[in-house]
Amino acid sequence: MKLIIQIPCLNEEETLPQTLVDLPRAIPGIDKVEILIIDDGSTDRTVEVARRFGVHHIVRNGTNRGLARSFARGMEEALRQGADIIVNTDGDNQYRGEDIAKLVAPIVAGEADMVIGDRQTGKIVHFSPGKKLLQRLGSAAVSTLAGARIPDAVSGFRAISREAAIKTNIVSPFSYTIEAVLQAGRKKMAIVSVPVGTNAKTRESRLFTNIPHFVTRQLKTLLQMYVMYSPLRAFSSLGLVLAMIGIAPIARFLWFYFSGDGTGHLQSLVLGGVLCVMAFIAFTAGLLADVVSRNRQLLELTLEKVRRLELAADEAAADKRPDPAETNDSAPVSLRAKG
């Protein structure tokens, strides 16, 4: 069984060496461990550092494409390189490499398709009380929508099986964490969380500049994903709310009308009528969106089959050429030795 640890990087020349040194070289149930760097348009020596430490695979984005697209591209490359399990971690050494064994264990045992590292954010010293509260609320919302208990839904420290990776399609330009979980829940994948440790903070997050910005972006992503994957439920809920609000002024008008005072209350009838029309439009939009969603499912199945054919062709071609991992044994700094 082959494990590929992918690390999306943007100007990580200072923190990448320790991250690489901390990665495990042997894990129970895993026959081969390889490292994949996705360079997202770095302007420093990130790529040179990766090569010096003997990283097996390097994918470079010509320009900065963002974390979500880098994550997706890394998964595509890991699948192409024959990964049976893909682990994603950060280049800033936030996560402890020794905990990768915990992440892959449920997949090796056949108990999970996706495993998410729970940072136990309530115990992280540099997280403010507000950030801890928002993290709990956000994870609770994602858990409800995904149908699985996920204490740390935005954790980037996660493992995913080959089959699950083939079925995952990231479209969000901001962050992959929530979308990947919602897709896994929608496709009835087994999602497991395991507690993991974190290292001392090395730098500020580049994903967001402040908490309001982060919350806004994540809420936007959550809403988009919910409407995308459950459009009928989303629009029906909106229509139901509008209809219930619209019924109230109509009932008010009818009360006065049948009480003999039918004049002077036409505003209530107009307001209620407008709201009920909006509710009908919402229901109709939900039906149309559901049809589009069904079409999206067919496209995803087609994409999955095309991806399998491409991977099969790549594997056939790979059998005819030397293993690229064998060419890294002479690297100046060996990944096989810690410290």
C-alpha positions as CSV (number, residue, x, y, z in Angstrom):
1,M,0.0,0.0,0.0
2,K,1.4,3.4,-1.0
3,L,1.0,6.6,1.0
4,I,1.7,10.0,-0.5
5,I,1.9,12.9,1.8
6,Q,1.1,16.1,0.0
7,I,2.1,19.6,1.2
8,P,0.7,22.7,-0.5
9,C,3.4,25.4,-0.1
10,L,3.6,29.2,-0.6
11,N,6.9,30.7,0.4
12,E,7.7,28.0,3.0
13,E,11.5,27.9,2.7
14,E,12.0,28.6,6.5
15,T,9.4,26.1,7.9
16,L,9.5,23.4,5.2
17,P,12.7,21.7,6.4
18,Q,11.4,20.9,9.9
19,T,8.1,19.8,8.4
20,L,9.8,17.4,6.1
21,V,12.2,16.1,8.8
22,D,9.2,15.4,11.1
23,L,7.4,13.2,8.5
24,P,7.3,9.5,9.2
25,R,9.3,7.2,6.9
26,A,7.6,3.9,8.0
27,I,4.0,3.4,9.1
28,P,2.3,0.1,10.0
29,G,0.3,-1.2,7.1
30,I,2.0,1.1,4.6
31,D,4.6,-0.4,2.2
32,K,5.9,2.9,0.7
33,V,5.8,6.5,1.8
34,E,6.4,9.4,-0.7
35,I,6.3,13.2,-0.4
36,L,4.6,15.5,-2.8
37,I,5.1,19.3,-2.8
38,I,2.6,21.6,-4.5
39,D,4.3,24.9,-5.0
40,D,1.7,27.6,-5.3
41,G,3.7,30.3,-7.1
42,S,6.4,30.7,-4.4
43,T,8.9,33.5,-4.8
44,D,11.4,32.2,-2.4
45,R,13.5,29.0,-2.3
46,T,10.7,26.6,-1.4
47,V,11.3,24.4,-4.4
48,E,15.1,24.3,-3.9
49,V,14.6,23.3,-0.3
50,A,12.2,20.6,-1.3
51,R,14.7,19.2,-3.8
52,R,17.6,19.4,-1.3
53,F,15.6,17.3,1.1
54,G,14.9,14.7,-1.5
55,V,11.1,15.2,-2.0
56,H,9.9,12.6,-4.4
57,H,7.4,14.7,-6.4
58,I,7.1,18.4,-7.0
59,V,4.2,20.1,-8.8
60,R,4.5,23.9,-9.6
61,N,1.8,26.4,-10.2
62,G,2.9,29.1,-12.6
63,T,0.9,31.7,-10.5
64,N,-0.7,31.7,-7.1
65,R,-3.9,29.7,-7.5
66,G,-5.0,29.5,-3.9
67,L,-5.1,26.7,-1.3
68,A,-8.2,24.9,-2.7
69,R,-6.9,24.6,-6.2
70,S,-3.5,23.5,-5.0
71,F,-5.0,20.8,-2.8
72,A,-7.1,19.6,-5.8
73,R,-4.1,19.5,-8.1
74,G,-2.0,17.7,-5.4
75,M,-4.7,15.0,-5.2
76,E,-4.7,14.6,-9.0
77,E,-0.9,14.1,-9.0
78,A,-1.0,11.8,-6.0
79,L,-3.5,9.6,-7.8
80,R,-1.4,9.7,-10.9
81,Q,1.6,8.5,-8.9
82,G,-0.4,5.5,-7.7
83,A,-1.3,6.6,-4.1
84,D,-3.6,4.3,-2.2
85,I,-3.9,6.8,0.6
86,I,-3.3,10.6,0.4
87,V,-2.5,12.6,3.5
88,N,-2.6,16.4,3.4
89,T,-0.6,18.5,5.8
90,D,0.7,22.1,5.9
91,G,4.1,23.5,5.1
92,D,4.3,25.6,8.2
93,N,4.8,22.6,10.5
94,Q,1.5,23.2,12.3
95,Y,0.7,19.5,12.5
96,R,2.9,16.8,14.1
97,G,4.2,14.4,11.5
98,E,4.1,11.5,14.0
99,D,0.3,11.7,14.0
100,I,0.1,10.7,10.4
101,A,0.1,7.1,11.5
102,K,-3.2,7.9,13.5
103,L,-4.7,9.4,10.3
104,V,-4.1,6.5,8.0
105,A,-4.9,3.7,10.5
106,P,-8.7,3.8,10.0
107,I,-8.3,3.7,6.2
108,V,-5.8,0.9,6.4
109,A,-8.2,-1.0,8.6
110,G,-11.0,-0.4,6.1
111,E,-13.1,1.6,8.6
112,A,-13.0,5.0,6.9
113,D,-12.8,6.8,3.6
114,M,-11.8,10.1,5.0
115,V,-10.0,10.8,8.3
116,I,-9.8,14.3,9.7
117,G,-7.3,15.3,12.4
118,D,-9.0,17.0,15.4
119,R,-6.6,19.6,16.7
120,Q,-8.7,19.9,19.9
121,T,-8.8,23.6,19.4
122,G,-10.2,24.1,22.9
123,K,-6.7,23.3,24.2
124,I,-4.7,25.5,21.7
125,V,-3.2,28.4,23.7
126,H,-2.9,30.9,20.9
127,F,-6.6,30.5,19.8
128,S,-8.7,33.3,21.3
129,P,-12.0,32.4,23.1
130,G,-13.9,33.9,20.2
131,K,-12.1,31.8,17.6
132,K,-12.6,28.7,19.7
133,L,-16.4,29.4,19.9
134,L,-16.7,30.1,16.1
135,Q,-14.7,26.9,15.4
136,R,-17.2,24.8,17.5
137,L,-20.2,26.4,15.9
138,G,-18.9,26.0,12.4
139,S,-17.9,22.4,13.0
140,A,-21.4,21.7,14.4
141,A,-23.0,23.2,11.3
142,V,-20.8,21.1,9.0
143,S,-21.4,18.0,11.0
144,T,-25.1,18.4,10.7
145,L,-25.0,18.9,7.0
146,A,-22.5,16.1,6.4
147,G,-24.3,13.6,8.7
148,A,-21.2,12.8,10.7
149,R,-19.6,14.0,13.9
150,I,-16.6,16.2,12.9
151,P,-15.1,18.2,15.8
152,D,-12.7,20.2,13.7
153,A,-14.2,20.5,10.2
154,V,-11.7,23.1,9.0
155,S,-8.6,21.1,9.9
156,G,-6.3,20.7,6.9
157,F,-4.6,17.7,8.4
158,R,-6.5,14.8,6.9
159,A,-6.2,11.4,5.1
160,I,-8.3,10.2,2.2
161,S,-8.5,6.9,0.5
162,R,-7.8,6.4,-3.3
163,E,-11.5,5.7,-4.0
164,A,-12.7,8.7,-2.0
165,A,-10.1,10.9,-3.8
166,I,-11.3,9.8,-7.2
167,K,-14.9,10.7,-6.3
168,T,-14.0,14.2,-4.8
169,N,-14.3,17.3,-7.0
170,I,-13.2,20.6,-5.4
171,V,-14.7,23.6,-7.1
172,S,-14.4,26.2,-4.3
173,P,-11.6,28.7,-4.9
174,F,-11.1,29.6,-1.2
175,S,-10.8,26.5,0.9
176,Y,-11.3,22.8,0.3
177,T,-11.9,21.7,3.9
178,I,-15.7,22.3,4.2
179,E,-16.5,21.3,0.6
180,A,-14.5,18.0,0.8
181,V,-16.4,17.1,4.0
182,L,-19.8,17.9,2.5
183,Q,-19.1,16.0,-0.6
184,A,-18.0,13.0,1.4
185,G,-21.2,13.1,3.5
186,R,-23.4,13.5,0.4
187,K,-21.7,10.5,-1.2
188,K,-22.1,8.4,1.9
189,M,-18.4,8.0,2.6
190,A,-17.3,7.0,6.1
191,I,-15.8,10.0,7.8
192,V,-13.8,9.6,11.0
193,S,-12.1,12.1,13.3
194,V,-9.0,11.3,15.4
195,P,-7.3,13.6,17.9
196,V,-4.0,15.0,16.8
197,G,-1.4,17.4,18.3
198,T,-0.1,20.7,17.0
199,N,3.3,22.3,17.1
200,A,4.1,25.9,18.2
201,K,2.8,28.6,15.9
202,T,5.5,29.6,13.3
203,R,3.7,32.3,11.4
204,E,0.3,34.0,10.8
205,S,-2.3,32.2,8.6
206,R,-2.2,33.2,5.0
207,L,-5.7,31.9,4.4
208,F,-7.4,34.9,6.0
209,T,-6.4,38.3,7.4
210,N,-8.8,38.5,10.3
211,I,-11.5,36.4,11.9
212,P,-14.5,38.4,10.4
213,H,-13.0,37.8,6.9
214,F,-12.5,34.1,7.6
215,V,-16.0,33.6,9.0
216,T,-17.6,35.5,6.1
217,R,-15.7,33.4,3.5
218,Q,-16.4,30.1,5.3
219,L,-20.1,30.9,5.6
220,K,-20.3,31.8,2.0
221,T,-18.6,28.5,1.1
222,L,-20.9,26.6,3.4
223,L,-24.0,28.2,1.9
224,Q,-22.8,27.7,-1.7
225,M,-22.1,24.0,-1.0
226,Y,-25.4,23.4,0.7
227,V,-27.4,25.0,-2.1
228,M,-25.3,23.1,-4.7
229,Y,-25.8,19.7,-3.1
230,S,-29.3,20.1,-1.6
231,P,-31.0,22.8,-3.8
232,L,-34.5,21.6,-3.3
233,R,-34.3,21.5,0.4
234,A,-32.6,25.0,0.5
235,F,-35.1,26.7,-1.8
236,S,-38.0,24.9,-0.2
237,S,-37.0,26.1,3.2
238,L,-36.7,29.6,1.9
239,G,-40.1,29.3,0.2
240,L,-41.7,27.9,3.4
241,V,-40.4,30.8,5.5
242,L,-41.7,33.4,3.0
243,A,-45.1,31.7,2.7
244,M,-45.5,31.6,6.5
245,I,-44.6,35.3,6.8
246,G,-46.9,36.1,3.9
247,I,-49.9,34.3,5.4
248,A,-49.9,36.5,8.5
249,P,-50.8,39.8,6.8
250,I,-53.3,38.0,4.6
251,A,-54.9,36.5,7.7
252,R,-55.0,40.0,9.2
253,F,-56.8,41.4,6.2
254,L,-59.4,38.5,6.2
255,W,-60.0,39.0,10.0
256,F,-60.9,42.7,9.5
257,Y,-62.8,41.9,6.3
258,F,-65.1,39.4,7.8
259,S,-65.4,41.5,10.9
260,G,-67.1,44.2,8.7
261,D,-64.0,46.4,8.4
262,G,-62.7,45.6,4.9
263,T,-61.5,49.0,4.1
264,G,-58.1,50.5,4.9
265,H,-56.3,47.1,5.2
266,L,-55.5,46.5,1.5
267,Q,-51.8,47.0,2.3
268,S,-51.8,43.8,4.3
269,L,-53.3,41.9,1.4
270,V,-50.8,43.3,-1.0
271,L,-47.8,42.5,1.2
272,G,-49.0,39.0,1.9
273,G,-49.7,38.4,-1.8
274,V,-46.2,39.6,-2.7
275,L,-44.6,37.3,-0.1
276,C,-46.6,34.3,-1.3
277,V,-45.6,35.0,-4.9
278,M,-42.0,35.1,-3.8
279,A,-42.5,31.8,-1.9
280,F,-43.9,30.3,-5.1
281,I,-40.9,31.5,-7.1
282,A,-38.6,30.0,-4.5
283,F,-40.3,26.6,-4.7
284,T,-40.1,26.8,-8.5
285,A,-36.4,27.8,-8.4
286,G,-35.8,24.8,-6.1
287,L,-37.3,22.4,-8.6
288,L,-35.2,23.8,-11.4
289,A,-32.1,23.8,-9.3
290,D,-32.8,20.1,-8.3
291,V,-32.9,19.2,-12.0
292,V,-29.5,21.0,-12.5
293,S,-28.2,19.1,-9.4
294,R,-29.2,15.8,-10.9
295,N,-27.4,16.7,-14.1
296,R,-24.3,17.6,-12.0
297,Q,-24.4,14.1,-10.5
298,L,-24.4,12.6,-13.9
299,L,-21.4,14.8,-14.9
300,E,-19.6,13.7,-11.7
301,L,-20.2,10.1,-12.6
302,T,-18.8,10.7,-16.1
303,L,-15.8,12.6,-14.7
304,E,-15.2,9.7,-12.2
305,K,-15.1,7.2,-15.1
306,V,-12.9,9.4,-17.2
307,R,-10.5,9.8,-14.2
308,R,-10.4,6.1,-13.7
309,L,-9.5,5.5,-17.4
310,E,-6.8,8.1,-17.3
311,L,-5.3,6.7,-14.1
312,A,-5.4,3.2,-15.6
313,A,-3.6,4.5,-18.7
314,D,-1.0,6.3,-16.5
315,E,-0.4,3.1,-14.5
316,A,0.1,1.1,-17.6
317,A,2.7,3.7,-18.8
318,A,4.4,3.7,-15.4
319,D,5.0,0.0,-15.6
320,K,7.2,0.6,-18.6
321,R,9.5,3.2,-16.9
322,P,11.8,3.2,-13.8
323,D,10.3,4.1,-10.4
324,P,11.0,7.9,-10.0
325,A,11.4,7.5,-6.3
326,E,14.6,5.4,-6.8
327,T,16.3,8.4,-8.4
328,N,16.2,10.4,-5.2
329,D,18.5,8.2,-3.1
330,S,21.5,10.4,-3.8
331,A,19.8,13.6,-2.5
332,P,22.1,15.8,-0.3
333,V,19.7,15.6,2.6
334,S,18.0,12.3,3.1
335,L,14.3,12.1,4.0
336,R,15.0,8.7,5.6
337,A,16.8,10.3,8.6
338,K,15.3,12.6,11.2
339,G,17.2,15.4,12.9
